[in-house]
């Protein structure tokens, strides 16, 4: 199988290409978003509380409740990204970052692989937001956060997935 890409757009965090794949059955052409990957962090403030963020999202014109998250920098290990993004968005430094799972967020058009982590033993501090970020840290009871992922109060896919993965691991005793 032969693959060739023609770049259509280069943005700060992703590229859009027209990908042509030559297969035995013929050629297939599709526009694909190339993304370096990202992390989402379930941050355990204590045994009963999680740190979530209220994040103003220009693309949807809403402020969403989300897990702290961010994009991998070139060559950056996902765990290092998780430590960095948690600190930048919330001010919390974690002593421990436990891998939870990973998945593709929208594989029909998007190459982004999301890596989920659980952050434990947090030390509070001041966030270090980027110029384009409008983020407010919020501490929510663990059970409420998980309920929000299932009752429609959280609309962000990565946050729903991350919270449900965490809840499953906790329920399963992992």
Secondary structure, 3 states (H helix, E strand, C coil): CEEEEEEEEECCCEEEEEEEEEECCEEEEEEEEEECCEEEEEEEEECCEEEEEEEEECCCCEEEEEEEEEECCCCCCHHHHHHHHHHHHHCCEEEEEEEEEEEECCCCCECCEEEEEEEEEEECCCCCCCCCCCEEEEEEEHHHHHHHHHHCCCCCHHHHHHHHHHHHHHHCCC
